[in-house]
Amino acid sequence: MKIDLKKTIPSYSARHGQFSLMQVPPLQYLMLDGQGDPNTSVDYSDAVSSLYPVAYVVKFLSKTELDRDYVVPPLEALWWADDMTAFTTERDKSRWHWTVMIGLPDWLDAEHVETARERVRHKGGAPVLDHVRLETLEEGLSVQTLHVGSYDDEAPVLAAMHTEFIPAQGLRRTGRHHEIYLSDPRRMPAERLRTILRQPVERDSA
């Protein structure tokens, strides 16, 4: 049976028009870091085009050598800026920092990733292959919602999450803004894109 992590891990689900609190389990990802406008940055396109080959070769290894098949999870990203207004209100993408990520099931480890990396290296076409890393992300308590529409229309939703919902719940932000891309922008019109917006939080002790 092919496992779909989106269906087995509750934090891959969110409701449109509703903020919800949930406990996100520790999850491991293939990751790559960078900075700049994702629409124009060569670094961003290089990162994405290096993550996917590794992710699919690891999946092939899992299926053929471990007899455990799974659906490659969607692309995800952490986003931040030195001044977060560049992300939530001004949308100055040139000032954004990011970590692009693809999840891996917990039965896979660094040895599998390294084997996959060497196979991808022989094929070529992954420009920043050596910078792909495996890391566990521990977000814990988080607020999330489902955004339907263009990425550029996220700002009002994020503002409401950060300045209204989170303080009203006696919480404060801790980790980095997290997006999970449930739709492929190459195949879906912008107004129908589905993206989970997540913000790790903690109880405000003040």
N, C-alpha and C positions, 0 to 999 in steps of 0.2 A: 504494500500500500504506500502511495506517495503522500508524505506528510506536508501539510500546508500550515506554516507557522502563523499565518494571518488568522487561521481558524482555531488554532489551539492555544494561542497566547491572547488573553483578554485585552491587553493594552494596544492591540492592533485594531480595536474597534472604538468608534466615537460617534456621537450624535451631532447632526447638523443643527446649529442654532442653540446648542446647549453646552454649558461648561460642566464637566464632571471631574470629581476627584477619584484617583485610583492609585493603587500601589503597583508600580512597574517593577517586575522582577529584574535581577541582573541578567543582561543579555550580551552576547559576544558578537563583535562585528569585524569585518574587514574595513579599515579606515584609511583615509588620506586627507591631509590638511592643505589649506591654501588661503588665498586672500584675493578679493576683487570681485567685480561684477560677473555673476555667473553667466550672463548672456553674451559677454564679450571676452571673458578671461580665457586665455589659452591654458592657464594652469587648471582651471575648472574642467574644461573639456578633456585635458590630458588625464586628470584624476579619474573622471567617470569612465573613460575609455580604458583605463588600467584596472579599475576595480572589477568590472564585469567579466573579463576573461578569467581572472583568478576565481571569482565566485562560481562560474560555470564549470571550470575544471575541478574545483573542490566538490561540487555536486556530483560530477561524473565519478570521481574517486569514491565518494560515499556510496553511490549506487553499485559500482562494479566490484569494489574491494570490501565494503562493509555490508552490502546488501541492504542499504537503508537509503531509500530515495526520498527526495523532498522537492518542493517548489522553491526556486530561488526567491527570497523575499524581495519586496520593493526597495528601490533606492530611498535612502533617508539622508538627512543632513542636520548637523548642528550649526547654528548661525549666531554670530555675536559681533559687536562693534565696541570700540573703546567708549563711545558715547552711544547708548542704545537708541537714542532718538533717530540716529542714522538708519536704524532698522524699522522702528515702529511708526515713525511719523514722517521724517524727511525722505526715507527710502533712497538714501544716497548709497547705491550699491557699490561704488568704488571703494567705500570705507568698510565693507563687510569682510569678516573673516568666516571661514567655514571648515567643517570636517564632513566629507561625504562618506557614506557608510552603506554596507550591505550586510545584513544579519547572517549568522551561521548557526546551525543547530548545536546544542551543547555536547553532542557526542563527537564533534570534530575538534581538533586541536592544532597547535602551532606546527607540528610535524606534517599534518595534512596540507596546511597552507604553504609550507616551504616546498613540498613536493609539487603542488600545483604551480607555484611560482616558477620553478625550474622548467616545467613543461610549457608554460606560457612563454618563458624566455626563448625557448627553442623556436617557437612559432613566430615571435616578434609581434610588433604592433601595439605594445603596451608601454607608452613612453616614460612613465614614472613607476614602473613595476617595483623597483627596489624600495620605494617609499611606502608600499602597501604594508600595513601592519595588522595584526590581530590583537584586539583589546576588548576587555569587558567593561561595559558601561553600566554603572549603578545609579539609576536616577531616583528610585524609591517613590515617595509620595509626589504626585504630579497632577496638574490640571491639564485637561485636554478637551478639544472640540474638533468637529469635522468642518472644514471650510470647503464650500463648493463654489468654484469660480476661479478667476485668474489669480495668479500669485500676487500680482500688483494690487489686488483688492483685499489683501490680508490685513492691512494696517489698522482699519477700524476694529476688526475682531481682536487683534493683539492689544490694542489700546484698552478695549473693554476688559479683556482678560487681566492685563497687568494693573490697571488703575482702578477697576471697579470690583470684579469678582474676587481676585486674590486678597486684597485688603479686607473686603467684607467678610471673608471666611477666617480672618485672623491669621493669615498666612503671609509669607514673603518669599520672593523668588530666590532660588539658590543656584541651580545649574544653568546650562545654556538652552536657548530656544531650540526646539527640536521639531523637525518636519518629516512626515512620512508620506511619500508620494504614491498614492494608490492608483493614480491614472498615468498613462503614458502621454505626455504633451505632444508627441509626434502623431498620435492617432486620435486624440480627443480635443474638441474645440475648447478654448480657454474657459468659457462660461460653464463648462461641465466638469472641469478638473476637480478631483476629490483629494484633499490633503488633510491629514491629521496634524493639528497644531498642538504641541505639548510644551509645558513649562514646569520643570521640577520646582518644588516648593518645600517649605518647612513651616512649622508653627512659629508664629511671631511671639517671642518671649517678652517683648516690651510691654 
